Amino acid sequence: MSKRDSILQQIGSESLSVRNIPENNNIRVSVIIPAYRSEKFLSRALDSVSAQTYQDFEVILCLDEPDANRLPLIQKLLQPYIDSLPLKLSLSSEKSSPAAARNRGIKQASGEFIAFLDADDWWEPTKLEQQVNALDRDPQIGLVYGKALWHYPDGTTQEHGHNMQWIPLRWSCGVQHSTLMIRRRLCIPFDERLSAADDYRWLLDLNDQGVSMIMIPDILAHIGVHGDNLTSGNIMNFPLQSARVHFSRGEYITGAIKFMLNAVISLTQLRRQNKQSAEAKV
């Protein structure tokens, strides 16, 4: 038996139900967490799920790990949660895109609703409760989202998210992915051709299909911005990613216009940040 097979046997299997999910269950929420080399942050994400005031959920951890030598680390990390969380593990021996990892989770989901949480983000304790209540109150609503608080490496924070009734989704994505919940029957696959901003393409496609989306005007999630994730990085990442999404949909004029607008916004924000940093040093 190979080292990988031996450790997988201890953890479970490459697609397993680890603990606490009864047979013939009627789970209401499937929480999907894609993860790749996220050991520094994953416990924080899992702890925030465990602390939810609404507990009728399963957790599907979609983990990409090409290196079998790292599996003991995964086993050690997950050990505290094996008895405390209804956890499923979908383990891939190849590094895939976030879209591919989320699609694996969607295929395994059994809940009435699906909520997504990136491994380096975390939730407010009432996040699931507020969203399940909103969806239960109005069967016509297909997706509900909220505000998010971004946490930067220098300790500063910034609130993100806006009501799409005010600013159309096509021109500005007011939805932070880790804040949303969708009815599983309406959930479509993510576009695996996109290495980033696949969640924006997914929302645009849902919007085209007439899925009703509403916002809860509260901070529901916290976004960890750091050097290892796609949220941070070059100032032009966001304009480029947004344009690529529209190009993938054949919306070339929209993509070009948005690239120019977002580039101006990003450069303006960079100048403002540099000015504030310079003033703080004086």
C-alpha positions as CSV (number, residue, x, y, z in Angstrom):
1,M,0.0,0.0,0.0
2,S,1.4,3.4,-1.0
3,K,1.9,6.1,1.6
4,R,-0.9,8.1,0.0
5,D,-3.3,5.2,0.2
6,S,-2.3,4.5,3.8
7,I,-3.0,8.0,4.9
8,L,-6.2,8.3,2.9
9,Q,-7.4,5.1,4.7
10,Q,-6.8,6.9,8.0
11,I,-8.5,10.1,6.9
12,G,-11.2,8.2,5.0
13,S,-11.1,8.1,1.2
14,E,-10.7,10.4,-1.7
15,S,-14.4,11.2,-1.5
16,L,-15.7,10.4,2.0
17,S,-18.2,11.3,4.6
18,V,-16.0,11.7,7.7
19,R,-18.4,11.9,10.6
20,N,-21.8,13.0,11.9
21,I,-23.9,12.9,8.6
22,P,-26.7,10.4,9.2
23,E,-28.1,8.2,6.4
24,N,-31.2,9.4,4.6
25,N,-30.8,12.9,6.1
26,N,-32.6,16.0,5.1
27,I,-29.8,18.5,5.4
28,R,-30.8,22.1,4.6
29,V,-27.4,23.7,3.9
30,S,-24.4,22.4,2.1
31,V,-21.3,24.5,2.9
32,I,-18.7,24.2,0.2
33,I,-15.1,25.2,1.0
34,P,-12.5,24.9,-1.8
35,A,-8.9,24.8,-0.4
36,Y,-5.4,24.6,-1.7
37,R,-2.4,25.1,0.6
38,S,-4.6,26.9,3.0
39,E,-3.4,25.4,6.3
40,K,-2.7,28.8,7.8
41,F,-6.3,29.9,7.5
42,L,-8.5,26.8,7.2
43,S,-9.0,26.3,10.9
44,R,-10.4,29.8,11.2
45,A,-12.9,29.1,8.4
46,L,-14.0,25.8,9.9
47,D,-14.3,27.4,13.4
48,S,-16.6,30.1,12.0
49,V,-18.8,27.4,10.4
50,S,-18.9,25.4,13.7
51,A,-19.9,28.6,15.6
52,Q,-23.0,29.2,13.4
53,T,-26.3,29.8,15.3
54,Y,-27.9,27.7,12.6
55,Q,-26.6,24.1,12.7
56,D,-28.5,22.2,10.1
57,F,-25.7,21.9,7.6
58,E,-23.0,19.7,6.1
59,V,-19.5,20.8,5.2
60,I,-17.9,19.7,2.0
61,L,-14.1,20.5,2.0
62,C,-12.8,20.4,-1.6
63,L,-9.1,20.0,-1.1
64,D,-6.5,20.0,-3.8
65,E,-3.2,18.3,-2.7
66,P,-0.8,17.0,-5.3
67,D,1.9,16.2,-2.7
68,A,1.2,13.0,-0.8
69,N,3.9,13.9,1.8
70,R,1.6,16.7,2.9
71,L,-1.4,14.4,3.7
72,P,-0.3,13.9,7.4
73,L,-0.5,17.6,7.9
74,I,-4.0,17.6,6.5
75,Q,-4.9,14.7,8.8
76,K,-3.6,16.6,11.8
77,L,-5.4,19.8,10.8
78,L,-8.8,18.0,10.3
79,Q,-8.6,15.8,13.4
80,P,-10.2,18.3,15.8
81,Y,-13.2,18.6,13.4
82,I,-13.9,15.0,12.7
83,D,-16.2,14.6,15.7
84,S,-17.5,18.1,15.8
85,L,-18.5,18.9,12.2
86,P,-20.6,17.0,9.7
87,L,-17.7,16.9,7.3
88,K,-17.2,15.5,3.8
89,L,-13.8,15.5,2.2
90,S,-13.3,15.7,-1.6
91,L,-9.6,15.2,-2.1
92,S,-8.0,15.7,-5.5
93,S,-4.4,14.7,-6.2
94,E,-4.1,17.5,-8.8
95,K,-4.1,21.2,-8.3
96,S,-7.3,22.5,-10.0
97,S,-8.9,25.9,-10.3
98,P,-11.3,27.3,-7.6
99,A,-14.1,26.7,-10.2
100,A,-13.3,23.0,-10.5
101,A,-13.1,22.6,-6.8
102,R,-16.5,24.3,-6.3
103,N,-18.0,22.1,-9.0
104,R,-16.8,19.0,-7.1
105,G,-18.6,20.3,-4.1
106,I,-21.8,21.0,-5.9
107,K,-21.9,17.4,-7.2
108,Q,-21.6,16.1,-3.7
109,A,-24.0,18.6,-2.1
110,S,-27.2,17.2,-0.6
111,G,-28.6,20.3,1.1
112,E,-31.6,22.3,0.0
113,F,-29.3,25.4,-0.1
114,I,-25.6,25.8,-0.9
115,A,-23.3,28.3,0.8
116,F,-19.7,28.9,-0.4
117,L,-16.8,29.9,1.9
118,D,-13.3,30.4,0.7
119,A,-10.7,28.7,3.0
120,D,-9.1,32.0,3.9
121,D,-12.4,33.8,4.8
122,W,-14.6,33.4,7.8
123,W,-18.3,34.0,8.7
124,E,-20.3,36.0,11.2
125,P,-22.1,33.6,13.6
126,T,-25.6,34.4,12.3
127,K,-24.7,34.2,8.6
128,L,-26.5,31.0,7.8
129,E,-29.5,31.7,10.1
130,Q,-30.2,35.0,8.5
131,Q,-30.0,33.6,4.9
132,V,-32.0,30.5,5.6
133,N,-34.7,32.7,7.1
134,A,-34.7,35.0,4.1
135,L,-35.1,32.2,1.7
136,D,-37.8,30.5,3.7
137,R,-39.8,33.8,3.9
138,D,-39.9,34.2,0.1
139,P,-39.8,31.1,-2.2
140,Q,-39.3,33.4,-5.2
141,I,-35.9,34.4,-4.0
142,G,-33.1,32.2,-5.5
143,L,-30.0,33.7,-4.0
144,V,-29.2,35.9,-1.0
145,Y,-26.0,37.7,-0.2
146,G,-24.6,40.3,2.2
147,K,-21.8,42.7,2.9
148,A,-18.2,41.6,3.6
149,L,-15.4,43.2,5.5
150,W,-12.0,42.9,3.9
151,H,-9.0,42.5,6.2
152,Y,-5.7,43.8,4.8
153,P,-2.2,42.7,5.9
154,D,-1.5,46.1,7.5
155,G,-4.5,45.7,9.8
156,T,-6.8,48.0,8.0
157,T,-10.3,47.0,6.9
158,Q,-12.8,48.0,4.2
159,E,-16.4,47.2,3.7
160,H,-17.4,45.7,0.4
161,G,-20.7,44.8,-1.3
162,H,-23.7,46.8,-2.5
163,N,-27.3,46.3,-3.5
164,M,-27.5,45.2,-7.2
165,Q,-30.9,47.0,-7.5
166,W,-28.9,50.2,-7.3
167,I,-25.9,49.2,-9.5
168,P,-26.5,46.5,-12.1
169,L,-24.4,43.3,-11.8
170,R,-23.1,43.7,-15.4
171,W,-21.3,46.9,-14.4
172,S,-20.3,46.2,-10.9
173,C,-20.2,42.9,-8.9
174,G,-21.6,43.8,-5.5
175,V,-21.5,40.2,-4.3
176,Q,-18.7,38.8,-2.2
177,H,-18.6,35.1,-2.9
178,S,-18.2,34.0,0.7
179,T,-21.4,35.9,1.6
180,L,-23.9,34.2,-0.7
181,M,-26.3,31.3,-0.4
182,I,-28.3,29.8,-3.3
183,R,-31.0,27.2,-3.7
184,R,-29.3,24.0,-4.9
185,R,-31.9,23.4,-7.6
186,L,-30.9,26.7,-9.2
187,C,-27.1,26.2,-8.8
188,I,-25.2,25.9,-12.1
189,P,-21.6,24.8,-12.6
190,F,-18.7,27.3,-12.5
191,D,-16.7,28.0,-15.7
192,E,-13.5,26.0,-15.2
193,R,-11.8,27.9,-18.1
194,L,-11.4,30.9,-15.8
195,S,-8.6,30.8,-13.3
196,A,-10.1,33.8,-11.4
197,A,-13.4,35.7,-11.3
198,D,-15.3,32.5,-12.1
199,D,-17.7,33.5,-9.4
200,Y,-18.5,36.7,-11.2
201,R,-19.2,34.8,-14.5
202,W,-21.4,32.4,-12.5
203,L,-23.4,35.3,-11.1
204,L,-23.8,36.9,-14.5
205,D,-25.1,33.5,-15.9
206,L,-27.5,33.1,-13.1
207,N,-28.8,36.7,-13.6
208,D,-29.3,35.9,-17.3
209,Q,-31.5,32.9,-16.2
210,G,-33.7,35.2,-14.2
211,V,-32.6,34.1,-10.7
212,S,-33.9,36.6,-8.2
213,M,-31.1,37.9,-5.9
214,I,-31.5,40.0,-2.7
215,M,-29.1,41.5,-0.3
216,I,-29.0,41.4,3.5
217,P,-27.5,44.8,4.5
218,D,-25.3,43.3,7.2
219,I,-21.6,42.1,7.3
220,L,-21.9,38.4,6.9
221,A,-18.4,37.4,6.0
222,H,-14.8,38.5,6.5
223,I,-12.3,38.3,3.6
224,G,-8.7,37.6,4.4
225,V,-6.5,39.6,1.9
226,H,-2.9,38.2,1.9
227,G,-0.1,37.6,-0.5
228,D,-1.1,34.0,-1.3
229,N,-4.6,34.6,-2.5
230,L,-6.3,35.9,-5.6
231,T,-7.9,38.8,-3.9
232,S,-4.5,40.6,-3.4
233,G,-1.8,41.1,-6.0
234,N,-1.1,43.5,-8.9
235,I,-3.4,46.5,-9.0
236,M,-4.4,45.6,-12.5
237,N,-5.6,42.1,-11.6
238,F,-9.2,43.1,-11.0
239,P,-9.7,45.1,-14.3
240,L,-8.1,42.2,-16.2
241,Q,-10.2,39.5,-14.5
242,S,-13.4,41.4,-15.0
243,A,-12.7,42.0,-18.7
244,R,-11.8,38.3,-19.2
245,V,-15.2,37.3,-17.7
246,H,-17.1,39.4,-20.3
247,F,-14.8,38.2,-23.1
248,S,-15.6,34.6,-22.1
249,R,-19.3,35.5,-22.6
250,G,-18.7,37.1,-26.0
251,E,-19.3,40.6,-24.5
252,Y,-16.3,42.3,-26.0
253,I,-17.5,45.9,-26.0
254,T,-18.7,45.6,-22.4
255,G,-15.4,43.9,-21.4
256,A,-13.3,46.7,-23.0
257,I,-15.3,49.5,-21.4
258,K,-15.2,47.9,-18.0
259,F,-11.4,47.3,-18.3
260,M,-10.8,51.0,-18.9
261,L,-13.2,52.1,-16.2
262,N,-11.8,49.7,-13.6
263,A,-8.3,50.5,-14.5
264,V,-8.9,54.2,-13.8
265,I,-10.6,53.3,-10.5
266,S,-7.8,51.0,-9.5
267,L,-5.1,53.5,-10.3
268,T,-7.0,56.3,-8.5
269,Q,-7.2,54.0,-5.4
270,L,-3.5,53.2,-5.6
271,R,-2.6,56.9,-5.7
272,R,-4.8,57.6,-2.8
273,Q,-3.3,54.8,-0.8
274,N,0.2,55.9,-1.6
275,K,-0.6,59.5,-0.6
276,Q,-2.1,58.3,2.7
277,S,1.0,56.2,3.4
278,A,3.3,59.1,2.6
279,E,1.3,61.4,4.9
280,A,1.4,58.9,7.7
281,K,5.2,58.8,7.6
282,V,5.5,62.5,7.9
